[in-house]
Amino acid sequence: MKRMTNIFAFAAGSASALLTIAAGPAHADTKVIPSTTICQGGTAGNFSVSNPSFTKAIVVNCPIGRDRTDAVPVSIQVSVTDNSSLLTSDGNFACKALGVTRFGGHVSSGAAASTTGVNAAGTVLTLAIPAGPAEGFYIINCKIPRRGEADPASTIGSIRIVEADPTN
């Protein structure tokens, strides 16, 4: 009888494993894109885009291509390093996603995500994603703060986009 119980336990475990394999993992298309390859504006360094100015914040635009033009991305994140020290007014990063038609017309904007204070080790801003136009693209629009007198420049390192399983 004990042998029969072991056989049933083995069969149940095997069936469960086979169902897990057959179902497979949820698929997503994730890309981490270096800011230096897509961002327009700012100063491109070896590995990041920065604002070397001591006097003013700058705005950069980073267009993101899509594999799934029929669906809103699952998430968009911007990896930034805020070295703006104790500056007031323009002392924080602010980034937002803009939905754009394939003809270049702006359609929608997500709410801005921003830093609060300095994080020289880097921080990830998770953006609100607006409904994008069919067959359009997104632009990540970021304000990079000016730098303080003794601070290194603040930078955008990369942009991470996750889309649902690319089927089209």
Wavefront OBJ file of the C-alpha trace (Angstrom):
o trace
v 0.000 0.000 0.000
v 2.867 2.348 0.815
v 4.308 1.712 -2.648
v 0.951 2.621 -4.252
v 0.840 5.900 -2.281
v 4.333 6.788 -3.518
v 3.328 6.064 -7.116
v 0.267 8.322 -6.798
v 2.346 11.093 -5.212
v 4.917 10.819 -8.012
v 2.197 10.893 -10.683
v 0.506 13.918 -9.109
v 3.827 15.790 -8.860
v 4.745 14.924 -12.458
v 1.362 16.073 -13.749
v 1.742 19.361 -11.896
v 5.223 19.894 -13.368
v 3.973 19.105 -16.882
v 1.115 21.587 -16.544
v 3.572 24.270 -15.422
v 5.804 23.566 -18.419
v 2.869 23.507 -20.837
v 1.474 26.796 -19.520
v 4.905 28.410 -19.706
v 5.939 31.727 -18.169
v 4.209 35.003 -18.933
v 6.192 36.620 -21.745
v 7.278 40.198 -21.938
v 9.607 42.126 -24.177
v 12.001 44.129 -22.014
v 14.595 46.545 -23.366
v 17.136 48.647 -21.492
v 18.239 51.426 -23.827
v 21.340 53.571 -23.143
v 20.409 57.249 -22.999
v 23.362 58.146 -25.216
v 21.776 56.292 -28.162
v 18.343 57.936 -28.091
v 18.253 61.187 -26.094
v 18.377 64.493 -27.945
v 19.780 67.404 -25.984
v 22.161 67.490 -23.071
v 25.771 66.395 -23.211
v 26.465 62.780 -24.124
v 29.260 61.243 -22.107
v 30.645 57.733 -22.371
v 27.621 56.094 -20.766
v 25.028 58.773 -19.965
v 23.436 62.085 -20.960
v 24.038 64.972 -18.576
v 23.512 68.668 -17.903
v 26.882 70.330 -17.243
v 25.309 73.798 -16.739
v 25.766 75.722 -13.491
v 23.014 78.175 -14.442
v 19.941 76.402 -15.843
v 18.057 73.150 -16.139
v 17.747 71.619 -19.615
v 15.088 69.470 -21.293
v 15.971 66.363 -23.278
v 13.700 64.186 -25.416
v 14.280 60.468 -25.803
v 12.136 58.736 -28.472
v 11.270 55.085 -27.768
v 10.322 52.703 -30.562
v 7.708 50.028 -29.869
v 7.209 46.428 -30.917
v 3.573 46.401 -29.784
v 1.967 49.400 -31.460
v -1.455 47.968 -30.590
v -0.924 48.052 -26.806
v 0.268 50.424 -24.096
v 3.630 49.358 -22.604
v 3.549 47.497 -19.293
v 6.085 49.906 -17.756
v 8.604 52.608 -18.585
v 11.407 53.469 -16.164
v 14.144 56.099 -16.360
v 17.391 55.570 -14.411
v 18.755 58.932 -13.256
v 21.453 60.292 -10.992
v 20.479 63.542 -9.295
v 23.610 65.411 -8.209
v 21.916 68.796 -7.883
v 22.821 69.200 -4.197
v 20.618 71.647 -2.299
v 19.478 73.737 -5.256
v 16.058 75.301 -5.053
v 13.393 75.533 -7.788
v 15.022 73.578 -10.623
v 16.910 71.220 -8.320
v 15.074 67.978 -9.177
v 14.725 65.681 -12.174
v 11.260 65.515 -13.743
v 10.392 63.007 -16.491
v 7.164 62.120 -18.288
v 6.069 59.931 -21.181
v 4.462 61.586 -24.213
v 2.360 59.639 -26.730
v 3.104 60.699 -30.311
v 1.525 59.716 -33.646
v 3.712 58.242 -36.345
v 3.405 61.613 -38.119
v 4.919 63.436 -35.140
v 1.781 64.850 -33.543
v 1.645 64.938 -29.737
v -1.468 63.169 -28.466
v -1.187 62.499 -24.729
v 1.025 62.985 -21.672
v 1.551 60.977 -18.525
v 2.019 62.633 -15.147
v 5.599 63.644 -14.348
v 7.718 61.547 -11.996
v 10.469 63.411 -10.200
v 13.306 63.089 -7.740
v 13.188 64.688 -4.321
v 16.585 65.795 -3.182
v 19.915 64.269 -4.107
v 20.569 60.624 -4.851
v 24.109 60.372 -6.192
v 23.800 56.560 -6.144
v 20.976 56.795 -8.691
v 17.240 56.372 -8.599
v 14.640 54.829 -10.897
v 11.661 56.933 -11.949
v 8.631 54.851 -12.925
v 6.558 56.848 -15.382
v 2.801 57.053 -15.762
v 2.055 55.787 -19.258
v -0.554 57.674 -21.288
v -2.687 55.904 -23.853
v -0.527 55.896 -26.930
v -1.747 56.413 -30.437
v -2.144 53.326 -32.617
v 1.053 52.797 -34.569
v 2.693 55.703 -32.751
v 5.630 55.935 -30.373
v 6.578 57.447 -27.034
v 8.975 60.235 -26.203
v 10.461 60.373 -22.731
v 10.712 64.064 -21.875
v 13.075 64.864 -18.968
v 14.176 68.042 -17.267
v 17.737 67.572 -16.007
v 18.545 69.992 -13.160
v 21.519 72.313 -13.259
v 24.454 71.392 -11.095
v 25.590 73.055 -7.894
v 28.979 74.711 -7.690
v 30.813 71.676 -6.285
v 28.580 68.963 -7.755
v 29.140 66.637 -10.701
v 26.510 66.831 -13.453
v 23.166 65.050 -13.025
v 22.633 62.289 -15.601
v 20.177 59.995 -17.368
v 21.757 56.555 -17.611
v 19.134 54.451 -19.363
v 15.479 53.917 -20.140
v 13.795 50.567 -19.535
v 10.601 49.700 -21.411
v 8.551 46.545 -20.878
v 5.940 45.573 -23.449
v 3.540 42.653 -23.467
v 4.511 39.622 -25.537
v 5.303 41.018 -28.992
v 2.757 39.451 -31.325
v 2.444 41.997 -34.112
l 1 2 3 4 5 6 7 8 9 10 11 12 13 14 15 16 17 18 19 20 21 22 23 24 25 26 27 28 29 30 31 32 33 34 35 36 37 38 39 40 41 42 43 44 45 46 47 48 49 50 51 52 53 54 55 56 57 58 59 60 61 62 63 64 65 66 67 68 69 70 71 72 73 74 75 76 77 78 79 80 81 82 83 84 85 86 87 88 89 90 91 92 93 94 95 96 97 98 99 100 101 102 103 104 105 106 107 108 109 110 111 112 113 114 115 116 117 118 119 120 121 122 123 124 125 126 127 128 129 130 131 132 133 134 135 136 137 138 139 140 141 142 143 144 145 146 147 148 149 150 151 152 153 154 155 156 157 158 159 160 161 162 163 164 165 166 167 168
